[in-house]
Every structure is written in structure tokens, then in C-alpha cells.
Amino acid sequence: MPAEFSLGELAVRFGLTLRGEPGLKVWNVATLSHAQAGGLSFLANSRYRRQLQSTRATAVLVSAEDEPHCPAAALIHPNPYLVYARIAALLHPEAHPAPGVHPSAVVGNKAHIAPSASIGPLAVVEDDAQIGERVSIGPGCIVQHGARIGADSVLVARVNLYPGVTLGERCILHAGAVVGADGFGFAPNAGSWVKVPQVGSVRIGDDVEIGANTTIDRGAIDDTVVESGVKLDNQIQVGHNVVIGAHTAIAACTGISGSTVIGQRCMIGGMVGFAGHLTIADDVVVTGCSLVSASIKKPGSYSSGMPTVETRLWRRMVAHLRRLDG
């Protein structure tokens, strides 16, 4: 049976204003357009107010501005989406695997594994790795020599932590994430390349989430650093010796070249490209598909690139640009 809570309980627990019957109960979350009895939905953008007016949800999380338009019971808060995230976690709690080591897992004799940790099928934990309390290592994960994982962190599946990587507490690494592979370091030698040893590691703080197939390279000399509270989407490339400041969020397919330092509380859109050796200030927003080729020294919103236009018009625009040098 799913967990169910009365609206009165939720209002008290999360500091909400309730307009409606406190005894009404909800047990799942749903979109405005698909919610049924027992469902809790939210409105975070007034553009969806038309869906609010026809919703069949038992209750809706809304701002005070949108509350008059809500036909269902209303739970009122200035940030409905934030409260939705917290209530959704309450209504849909994650299952925690039982402690212990699966028979098919391979664990080094010198690995240190907390009794409350769970090591899943076909996982590998090498010598001198340290696995903290209540850590969950999913199927096919590899924790290499000397890597350390803090309490309550989760490696979902097929995650690979290279030697010496440090992962903080309450982190989540989704399937296919690779942390600590060699950075792209090669010295030119008369038309060929000589590999530069990558002797640093990767240090990841607490409460970090890393998306599926995201890769974080180890440092060339000093460590690559991802500070606490950072959220990385899927398929992001973080180069060697990059530093990402606390509580920065980066969307999918972004590439960050080596030795770039990104400040705290930044928001980076999808498919952004950072040249190497840049410094990005705190509280910077970079919109999607931008190319960042120079350091950004002041907070604010930054963009580059051009929106999509009809191909015929695009060709004319390019032709005009080429004539500027004439």
C-alpha cells in the first residue's frame, strides 16, 4: 500500500496554508491533466492555469496568486514546486536494499565495508576501498582501489569509481557515471603525442547528484573538485582539474574543458561549452547551447549563439556576416 497523508498533516509538516477539508487524503502525485481522486498536483507556472481549472486532483499546491483559480483543495506556498518535491519524496519513498554483500559480488580482502552497506550483484569493490554506513552499491558497479564513499550514498548501476576517488555523504550517481578516468593530457612530440600521467584524483562533496553517463576526469596534478550540493545532469563531460562550486546545477551534454573554475550557485543550461582555464563568478546563469570562451567576472545571465530560423533566412544572415570583412 502506498503511503497516504491527510491535507491537514501535510499543511502542518510543511508549513502550508490549507484551503479545504483537512481530513482529505492523498497518496500519489500526478500532473494537473491526469490527476484523479487521491492525487496531489502542483502549479508552478501560471501558463498552465487552464489545466488547473479542469483538474480532478484531490489537492493542488499553488501560490497565493493562483489559489483563487483552483477548484480543488489548495495547499498554498510561495514556492509550490519546492514543496511538491518534498511531499513527493514523502508519498513515494525509495526502497532501500537490505544490508549485505550479494554472492556474485567480488570484494577485496582489504576493502572496508560498513555492516549497514549493501553491495549488489556483480559489483566489484577492490582492496582499500572504504564503503560508509548505509551506502548502496548497485549491480555491476566498480569501486576501485582506495576509493572512498561516504554514508548514505547510492551508486545506482554500472558506476565506475577509479582509484583514490572520494565521494561524500548522501550522493547519488546514476547508471554509467564514470568518476576519475584519465584527463585528456598529451604532450606534443614532433607530430606525435606523449601521454602525461594524470596523478591527481577527484573529490566530490556531500549531497551531490551525478546523472547517467556523466564523466568526471581525475586531475593532472591537483584534484578535480565537485563541491557539496552540485547537481549534474546526464552526459556531461568534466575535464581534469575543473572546480565546480557548491550548489551549482548543470544541464545535460555540457562540456567543461580542463582547469575551468565554476563558481557557486551557478545555473548552466544544456549543451554549453566551456573553453579551458576560465573562471566563472558565483551566481552566473549561462543559457543553453552557449559557448563560453572567456572568463565571466560578474554575476548575471549570459548567452551566445543564435535561435533557429528558417534555413533560407539563415543562409542570408551568414552571407551578410561574411561580407562584413569585405
N, C-alpha and C positions, 0 to 999 in steps of 0.2 A: 504493500500500500504506500502511495506517495505521502509525504508529509503534508499536513494541512494546518492552516492557521486562520484565526479569525481576524477580521479587519481591525478590531479593537486591539488585539495583541500586536499586530504589525505597527499600528499607529504609535503605541507606547514604546515598542522596542526601537523604532527608527525615528522617533520624534516628528511624526507626521500629523497634520490636521486632517481629521476624518469628517467627510460629509456623507452620511449614510448610516446604515444599521451596523453597529459594532459586532453583532453576532454573526454576520455573514462570513462564510469561509471560502478561502481559495486554496487550491492545491496544485496549480500549474501556471506557467506563464505562456502567453500567446500574443500574436500580433493583433492589432485592433480589428483587422478584417476577418480573422479566423478564430477569434476567441469565442468560447462557449461558456455555459454555466460552470462556475468553479475556476474560471480563468482570470488571471491578472495581466493587464496590459499597461502600456505607458504611452504618453505623448510627449516627445521631446522637441518636436518641430511643428510649429503651427500650420505648416503647409499640409499636414495630414489631418487637419481638423475635420474634414469631411468624413474620413473614416471613423473618427471619434464619435460623430453624431449618430452613426449607424451600428456601433459596436454592440456585441452581445456579451461582452465580458462582465463578470460579476463586479469587478472594480478596476479602476484605471488610475495610475499615477500621473498626476498633472500638476502644472504650475497654477498659481492663483489666477493668472491671466486666462488660462484655458478652462478653468473649473466650471464657469457658467455654461459652457458648451457640452459638458459631459452628461450623458443620460444615465449613466450607471453610478454606483457609489464611487466617490472620489477620495483618493489619498493625495494630499496636497503638499508639495515641497518645491522649493526654488529650483532644484536640480533633479527632475524626475528620473533621468537616465541613470544617475549615480545611485539613487535609492533602488531603482529596478535591479541594478547589478547585485546589490547586497541581498535583496529579497529573493532574486532568482537563485542565488547560491544557497539560501535557506530552504527553498522549496525543492530544489534539485541537488541535494548533497552528493558529492563524488564518493564512489565506493573506494575504500582503502583495502589493498590486498593484505592478506594475513602475513605476519612476520615469518621469516624463514628463507631458506635457500632452496630453489627448485632443483630436483635431482639432475636435470640436464645442464645446469649452470656449471661453469668452471671457475673456481675460486682459488687463488694462490694461497699457499700455506701461511704467508706473511701478511695477507690482507687483514685489515682491521674492520670488522663489520659489527655495528651495534645490534644487540639482540632484537630490537624492535624493527629493524630494517627488513625489507623484502627484496629478494633477488630473483628475477623471473626466469622463464625458460630460455635456454641457450645464451644467457648473459655470461660475460667474462669479466671477472674482477681480478686484476693482476696483483702481484706482490707489492706490499707497502701502500696500496690504496687504502683510503680511510672513508668509510661509509657511516654517516651520522645516524642519530636516532630517527626512526620512522621514515627513513628515506625509502623510496620505491624505485627500483631499477627494473625497467620493463624488458620485454622479450628482445633478445638479440643485441642488447646494449653492450658496449665495451668500455670499461673503466681501466685505463692503462696504468702502468707503474707509477706509484706515488701521487696519483690524482686524489683530491680530497673533496668530499661532498658534505655540505652542512645539513643540519637537521631539517626534516620535513620537505626536502626537495624531491622532485619527481623527474625521472628520465623516462619518457613515455615508451619509446621503442626505437631500436636501431640507432641510438645516440652513441657517439664516439667521443670520449674524453681522452685526449692524448696525455702523455706523461707529464706529471707535475702541475696539471691544471687545478685551480682552486675554484670551487663553486660554493656560494654562500648558502644561507638558510632560506627555505620556502621558495626556492626557484622551480621553474617548470621548463623543461627542454623537450620540445616536441620531436616527432619522429624524423630521423635522418639528420638532425643537427650534428655538426662536427666542430669541436672546440679544441684548438691547439695544433692544428696542422701547420706545416711549414709555411711561412710567409713567402711572397714572391720576391726572393732576393738572389740576384745573379750579377756577378761582376763581368764586364766585357773583357774579352781577351783575343785581340786580333781576329775579329769576326766570329768568335765562338763565345761561349758563356761558361763561367765557373760558379758553381753553387756556393753561396755564402751561408755558412752554418747559422741556423736560427736557434739561438741558445736561450732566449727568453721563454716566458710561458704566458698563460692567460689567467687573470684574476677577475672573478665575477662576484659582485656583491650580493646582498640579500634581496629577496623579492623581485628577482629578475625573471622575465619570461622570454624565451627564445623560440621562434617559430620553426616550422618544419623546413628541413633542408637549408637552414641558415648556417653559414660557416664563419668562424672567427679564428683568424690566424694567430699563431704564437708570435711573440716579439722577436726581433732580430737579436737584440742585446737586452734591453729592458722589456718589461712585460707589456702585453696588450691588456687594457683595463676597461671593464664594463662596470660602472658604479651601481649602487643599490637603486632599485626601483625602475630600472630601464626596461622598456618593452620593445622587443624586436619582432617584426612580422616574419613571414615566410620568405625564404630565398634571398636573404640579404648577405652580402659579402663585406666582412670587416677585415681590413688589411692589417699587417703587422704593425705593432706599436701605436695603434689607434687608441684614443681615450674617449669614452662616451660618458658624459656627466650624468649625475643622478637624475632619475625621473624623466629622462628623455625618451620619446617614443618615435620609432622609425618604421615606416610602412614598407610593403613588400618590394623586392627587386632593386633596392637601393644598393649602390656600390660605394664603399668608403676606402679610398686609397691610403697607403701606409703613412703613419706618423701624423695623421689628422687628429686634432683635438676638438671634440664637440662639447659644448657647454651643458649646463644643467637645464632641465625643463624645456628643452627644445622639442619641436614637433616637425618631423621630416616626412614629406609626402612620398608616395610610391615612385620608383624608378628615378630617384635623384642620384646624380653622380657627383662625387667629391674628388677633386684633384688631391694629390698628396701634400703633406706638410702644411696644412691650413690650420687656422684657429678660428673656431666659431664661438661667438659670445653666448652667454646664457640667454634663455628666453627668446630664441630665434625660431621663426617659422619659415620653412622652405617648402613651397608648393610643388606638387607632383611634376615629374619629368624635367626638373630644373637641372642645369649644370652649374655647379659651384666651383669656380676656377680661381677664386681669390678669397682671402680671409674675410670674415664678417665680424666687425668690431662692435656693433651696436645691436641691441635687441630690436625686433621688428619682424615684419613679413617680407620675404624675398622670393622673387620668381625670375625665371628665364624661359626661353622657348616661345613658340607661337601656337595659339589654338588651331585646331584643324579647320581648314577651309576647303571649298571645292577645288579639285585638282587644277582646273583651268586657271582659277584665280591665283593659286599657289605658284604656278609657273610664271605668271605675270609678275608676281611680287619678287620672285627670285631674279627674274630678268632685270627688274628695276634696281635691286641690290647690286647686281654685277656692274651696272652702268655707273654706280657711284664712284668707282675707281677710274672711270674713263676721263 
